[in-house]
Amino acid sequence: MKSNNGMGVIQLIISIVMIAIIVALGVYYVRMKYDQAKVQTAKTDMLLVEWKAKDAIEKQTVKGEEKTYIGTKVSEMKEDTLIKEFLSKNIISEEEYENYYVLTDEDLEKLGLELSNYENSFFLINYDNYEIITTKGCEYEKEETLYKLSDILEKEGEKETNKEETQQEENKQETENE
């Protein structure tokens, strides 16, 4: 009689498949968290730009100075390749070109920010409503690219609303079951 003390071929294959599944799930989870972190970083940077721009304008108002907007109007930079590429996506309408200002790294420095534009990208600001846009955009869930700060905040608000609704439904079901 043979003594079979080792693992069989089938057990080995099953073990390898299980390890592969665990690794694949781990990679997916890490990638998802990394993408979420990129969106959060973009959101934070855009909020910083918004806050510093508001602060600069408010300081001018308090001092009684005429408002001087930092940056260059989009309409004056239409020939820049990055701006031209962004405008081709129709994120903002032609009528809005006069309202948005392109913030270069030097402009961000003038605002007192220690951050710079992302690679091959600019921050845009509308001083009327303080809407912040990044020309590169950031990938959100399901391969959706968001450019405006308001869109990112809206999506996160929807996500929070959905979580709250789910929690309320669960609480309601628990109450009914009691």
C-alpha positions as CSV (number, residue, x, y, z in Angstrom):
1,M,0.0,0.0,0.0
2,K,1.1,3.5,-0.8
3,S,1.2,6.1,1.9
4,N,0.0,9.5,0.6
5,N,1.2,12.1,3.0
6,G,1.5,15.1,0.6
7,M,-1.2,17.2,-1.0
8,G,-2.9,15.9,-4.0
9,V,-2.9,17.7,-7.3
10,I,-6.5,18.8,-6.9
11,Q,-5.9,20.2,-3.5
12,L,-2.9,22.1,-4.9
13,I,-4.9,23.6,-7.7
14,I,-7.7,24.6,-5.4
15,S,-5.2,26.3,-3.1
16,I,-3.6,28.2,-5.9
17,V,-7.0,29.3,-7.2
18,M,-8.1,30.5,-3.8
19,I,-4.8,32.4,-3.3
20,A,-5.3,34.0,-6.8
21,I,-8.8,35.1,-5.9
22,I,-7.7,36.6,-2.6
23,V,-4.8,38.5,-4.4
24,A,-7.2,39.8,-7.1
25,L,-9.6,41.0,-4.5
26,G,-6.8,42.7,-2.6
27,V,-5.5,44.4,-5.8
28,Y,-9.0,45.6,-6.6
29,Y,-9.5,47.0,-3.1
30,V,-6.2,48.8,-3.1
31,R,-6.8,50.3,-6.5
32,M,-10.3,51.5,-5.4
33,K,-8.9,53.1,-2.3
34,Y,-6.1,54.8,-4.3
35,D,-8.6,56.2,-6.8
36,Q,-10.7,57.5,-3.9
37,A,-7.7,59.1,-2.4
38,K,-6.9,60.9,-5.7
39,V,-10.4,62.3,-5.8
40,Q,-10.2,63.5,-2.2
41,T,-6.8,65.1,-2.9
42,A,-8.2,66.9,-6.0
43,K,-11.2,68.0,-3.9
44,T,-9.0,69.3,-1.1
45,D,-6.8,71.2,-3.5
46,M,-9.8,72.8,-5.2
47,L,-11.3,73.8,-1.8
48,L,-7.9,75.4,-0.9
49,V,-7.9,77.4,-4.1
50,E,-11.5,78.5,-3.6
51,W,-10.8,79.5,0.0
52,K,-7.6,81.5,-0.8
53,A,-9.3,83.2,-3.7
54,K,-12.3,84.2,-1.5
55,D,-9.9,85.4,1.1
56,A,-7.9,87.5,-1.4
57,I,-11.0,89.2,-2.7
58,E,-12.5,89.8,0.7
59,K,-9.2,91.4,1.9
60,Q,-9.4,93.8,-1.1
61,T,-13.0,94.6,-0.2
62,V,-12.2,95.3,3.4
63,K,-9.4,97.6,2.4
64,G,-11.7,99.4,0.0
65,E,-9.5,98.5,-2.9
66,E,-10.8,97.8,-6.4
67,K,-11.2,94.0,-7.0
68,T,-8.3,92.7,-8.9
69,Y,-8.7,89.1,-10.0
70,I,-5.6,86.9,-10.0
71,G,-5.2,84.8,-13.2
72,T,-5.7,85.2,-16.9
73,K,-9.2,85.1,-18.5
74,V,-9.8,81.9,-20.4
75,S,-10.9,83.9,-23.4
76,E,-7.3,85.3,-23.5
77,M,-5.7,81.9,-23.3
78,K,-7.8,80.0,-25.9
79,E,-4.7,79.3,-28.0
80,D,-2.9,77.5,-25.2
81,T,-2.9,73.8,-26.0
82,L,-4.1,72.7,-22.6
83,I,-6.9,75.2,-22.5
84,K,-7.8,74.4,-26.1
85,E,-8.1,70.7,-25.3
86,F,-10.2,71.5,-22.2
87,L,-12.5,73.8,-24.1
88,S,-13.1,71.2,-26.7
89,K,-14.8,69.0,-24.0
90,N,-17.5,71.7,-23.5
91,I,-17.3,71.7,-19.7
92,I,-18.0,75.4,-19.8
93,S,-19.9,77.3,-22.5
94,E,-18.4,80.0,-24.7
95,E,-20.4,82.6,-22.8
96,E,-18.6,81.6,-19.6
97,Y,-15.1,82.1,-21.1
98,E,-15.0,85.7,-19.8
99,N,-16.0,84.6,-16.3
100,Y,-13.3,82.0,-15.7
101,Y,-9.7,82.8,-15.0
102,V,-6.7,80.4,-15.5
103,L,-4.5,80.1,-12.5
104,T,-0.9,79.4,-13.3
105,D,1.6,78.2,-10.7
106,E,2.7,81.9,-10.2
107,D,-1.0,82.9,-9.7
108,L,-1.4,80.1,-7.1
109,E,1.7,81.5,-5.3
110,K,0.2,85.0,-5.4
111,L,-2.8,83.6,-3.6
112,G,-0.5,82.2,-0.9
113,L,-0.9,78.6,-1.9
114,E,2.0,76.1,-1.6
115,L,0.6,73.9,-4.2
116,S,1.0,73.8,-8.0
117,N,-1.2,72.8,-10.9
118,Y,-1.3,69.1,-11.7
119,E,0.9,67.9,-14.6
120,N,-0.6,69.1,-17.9
121,S,-3.4,70.9,-16.1
122,F,-4.6,74.3,-14.8
123,F,-7.0,75.3,-12.1
124,L,-9.7,77.7,-13.4
125,I,-11.8,79.9,-11.1
126,N,-15.0,81.9,-11.7
127,Y,-14.8,84.8,-9.2
128,D,-18.6,85.4,-9.4
129,N,-19.5,82.1,-7.8
130,Y,-16.1,80.7,-6.8
131,E,-16.5,77.6,-9.0
132,I,-13.2,75.8,-9.3
133,I,-12.4,73.6,-12.2
134,T,-9.3,71.5,-13.0
135,T,-8.7,71.1,-16.7
136,K,-7.5,67.6,-16.3
137,G,-10.4,66.4,-14.3
138,C,-10.4,63.5,-11.9
139,E,-11.7,60.1,-12.4
140,Y,-14.7,59.3,-10.2
141,E,-16.5,56.0,-9.8
142,K,-17.5,54.0,-12.9
143,E,-15.0,55.8,-15.2
144,E,-16.7,59.1,-14.9
145,T,-14.4,62.2,-15.1
146,L,-15.4,65.2,-13.0
147,Y,-13.9,68.6,-13.6
148,K,-15.8,71.0,-11.3
149,L,-15.6,71.2,-7.6
150,S,-19.4,71.5,-7.4
151,D,-19.8,68.2,-9.3
152,I,-17.5,66.4,-6.9
153,L,-19.3,67.8,-3.9
154,E,-22.7,66.9,-5.5
155,K,-21.6,63.3,-6.2
156,E,-20.4,62.9,-2.6
157,G,-23.6,64.4,-1.4
158,E,-25.5,61.8,-3.4
159,K,-23.4,59.1,-2.0
160,E,-24.1,60.3,1.6
161,T,-27.8,60.6,0.8
162,N,-27.8,57.0,-0.5
163,K,-26.0,55.8,2.6
164,E,-28.5,57.6,4.9
165,E,-31.5,56.2,2.9
166,T,-30.1,52.7,3.2
167,Q,-29.5,53.1,6.9
168,Q,-33.0,54.5,7.4
169,E,-34.5,51.5,5.4
170,E,-32.5,49.1,7.6
171,N,-33.6,50.8,10.8
172,K,-37.2,50.8,9.5
173,Q,-37.0,47.0,8.8
174,E,-35.5,46.3,12.2
175,T,-38.3,48.3,13.9
176,E,-41.0,46.4,11.9
177,N,-39.4,43.1,12.8
178,E,-39.5,43.8,16.5
